[in-house]
């Protein structure tokens, strides 16, 4: 255990009094309250609230599909950097894991590192083609964490998400799943003949977009997101859908508290 600024349900040696408990063999005799003994002629020890650090792992999707749209990629970095800043500012332990890239993980503890880590994450760039986010995430997953935060567009098959969440839950980690989508992914405005290119597999398909086809796409996307949320709930995870066009302060100070994720 390492000291932190977060109140724990455990008892320890902080300065904030909790309650009294009858002395038991093996307890530290220095914790006996002799004033209580003088009044009751019984030995009681003081218990104090402990302050423990929280270990947080933030997994940022850096696969090609996440980086394909500039506004989505920029917001993903800002969100990951902001959450890392909050973790470190609270004197908690951070493991930032960029998934789908050769960029190195960032492991820090303490408020002194918050600004440097923020700048490092915001400045992340990669041009390498990569895919299979969840397969790669399962390979770099960090154990012995209390909280795992996943930032991804969530557009891979549901069964891949399920396998990842199952592995995280088996490690007794609380999970926040943040699905980040660009406005043009949520509400496409394209029309006419287009060539769509898969950003990860580089395969292409020619399509003729019209309102009916776009409506069908939005319906399938909504169904996919509903399934994603259902899987998250099944594993006791917090799910949150974020529009990349939303201001970062609105996300942190309005959306997160509304979902019960931050106070």
N, C-alpha and C positions, 0 to 999 in steps of 0.2 A: 504494500500500500504506500502511496505517496500523497503528501499533503496537497490539497487543492482548495479552491474557493467555493466548491459546490457542497451544499448541505446533503448529508447522507442519512439514510435510515438507521445506519449502524451507530454504535456508541464509541466514543474515543476520548481524545485528550484536547479538544478545543476549549475555549474559554466560556462557551455558552452552556449553562447548566441545563440538564434534562430532568433527572429525578434521583431518588434514593433507592438503593437495593440492599437487602440484608447481606452482610458479609458472609462469604463462603470460603472454605479452605482453598488456598491457591491465589486468592485475590491479593492485589498489592496493598499492603498495610498502610501505605502512604495515602491511600484514597479514603481511609476511614475518617468520618466526620466526628471529631471528638466532642463537639458541642452537642450533637444529637445523642452521643453516648452519655454525656453528663445529665441529660434530661430523661433518657429512657433506660440507661444501663444496658443497652443493646448496641451491637456493632453494626453500623450502616456505612456504606460507601457511596460517594457521589458519582453520578454518571453524567458525562458531558456529551453533547452532540459532536460527532466526528465530522471532519471535512476531508472529503476524498476527491481525487481527480476523476474525470470521466475520459475514457479512451474512445476516440471517435475516428472512424475510417470514412473518408469521402472518396467515392469512386466516380471519376469523370469519364464519360464516354468520349473518346477521341478517335473513333472510327470515322471512315470517310463520309458516311451519311450524316454524321453529326456536324462535320466541318463543311458540308456542301453549300449551306446557306450562310452567308457572312453574319447576318443579324442573329441567327440562332447560335452560331458558334461563339460570337462575342458575348451574348447573354449567358451562355453556359459557363464560360470562364469567369465572368463577373460574379455569377451565383456561387460557383465553387470557391472563388477567392473570398467572397464576403462571408460565407459560412466558415471557412478556415480562419478568418480574422476573428469571428465570434468565439470559436473554440479556443484559440490561443489567448484571446483577451480574458477569458474566464479561467486562465491558468490550467486548462485541461490539456490532454495529450492528443496530438493530431497525427494521423497517417493519411496523407493525400496520395491517392493512387491514380495516375493517368492510365487509362485502359485503352489498348489499341495503338500504342506508340512506343518508341524507344526512349521517351523521356523518363527520367528517373523519379521514383517516389520521393515525397518530401515528408520527413518525420521530424517533428519539432514539439517542444513543450515550453509554454511560458509566453507571457505578453510581450516580452522583448523581441520576439520573432514575428509578431503579427503583421507589421508593415512590409517587411522583406518578403514574407511568404505570399502576401496579397499581390505584390508587384510581380513576383515570379510566376504565379498562376495566371494572372491576367495577360502576361507576355508569352504564354505557351503557344507555339506554332508547330505544325507538322504538315508535310506534303506527301507522306507515304500513304499509299492505298492500303486500307485495312478494313476488315469486317469481322463478323462473329463476335460481337461485343460480349455476350454472356459466356461463351466458351472461354474467352481470354480472361474475363473477370474471375471465373472459378479457379483459374490457375494462379492468380495473384492475390487471392482473397486473404485478408489478414485475420488471424484468429486472436482470441483474448481481447476482443473489443466489446464495449458496452453498446455502442451505437454505430450502425452502418448507414451511410447516406449515398444513394445511387442517383446520379444525374444523367439521364439518357432520354432519347426521343421515344424509346419504348416501342419501336416499330418492327422488332423481330418477332418470330413466332412465340405465342403464349407459352408453349411447352418449354422453351428455353428460359423464359423468365421464371417459370415455376421451379425448374431444377435449381436455379441460382438461389431463389428465396428459400427453398427447402434446405440447402446447404448452410445458408446464413443462420436460419432458425435453429438448425441442429447444433450450432455453436453458441446458442443462447444470446443472440444479438438482437437488439431492437433495430428495426429497419424503417428508414424513410425512403420512399420511392418518389422521386420528382421527375415527372415526364415533361420534357420541354419541347414544344413544337412551335415552328414559325407560323406567322399569320397566313402565308401562302400555302402551308400544309393544311391548316385548318379551314381556310376559305379561299380556295384557288380562284383566280380571276382570268385564267387563260381561256383562249377560244381559238378555234380553227385547227389546221393541221400542224402537228408538232412532233418532234422526235424526242422521246424521253430516254435518258441515259441513266442506268444504274450506277450510282457513284462508287459502289464497292466492287461490283463484278464487271463494270464497264460494258454490260450488254445494253442494247438499244432496241426500242420498239417505236414504230410510227403509229400515231393515234390521231383521230379527229375529235377534238374536244367540243362538247356542246353542253348546254345546261343539264340535260338528262344524265349524261355520263358523269358530270361533276357531282350531281345530286347522289348518284349511286356510290361514287367514291366517298362522299361525306358520310353516307349511311354506313358503309363498311368500316370507315375509320371510327365512327361513334361506337359501333359494335365491338371493334377491337379494343377500344379504350375501356369500355364497360367490362370486358373480359379481363383486361389488365387490372382494373380496380378490384374486381371480384377475387382474383388470385392473390392480390396483396392483402385483402381483408382475410382470406382464408388462412394466411400465414401470420396474421396479427400485425401486418405492416401498415404504416401510414402512407396513403397514396395522395398525390397532389399533381394536377395538370396545370402547367404554366404556359401562357402565351409569351413567346420571346419578345413581343413588342411591348410588354408591360414593363414599366419603369422598375428598376431594381429595388428602389426604396419601397415602392408599393408592394412588391413581392415579399420583402423582409418584414415590413411593419404592418401590413394589412392582411396579405394572403396567408402567411405562415401562422400568425395568431388565430386567424379565422379557422384554420385547420387544426388548431391546438398543438402546433409544433414549437412555437416560440412565444415567450411572454414579453 
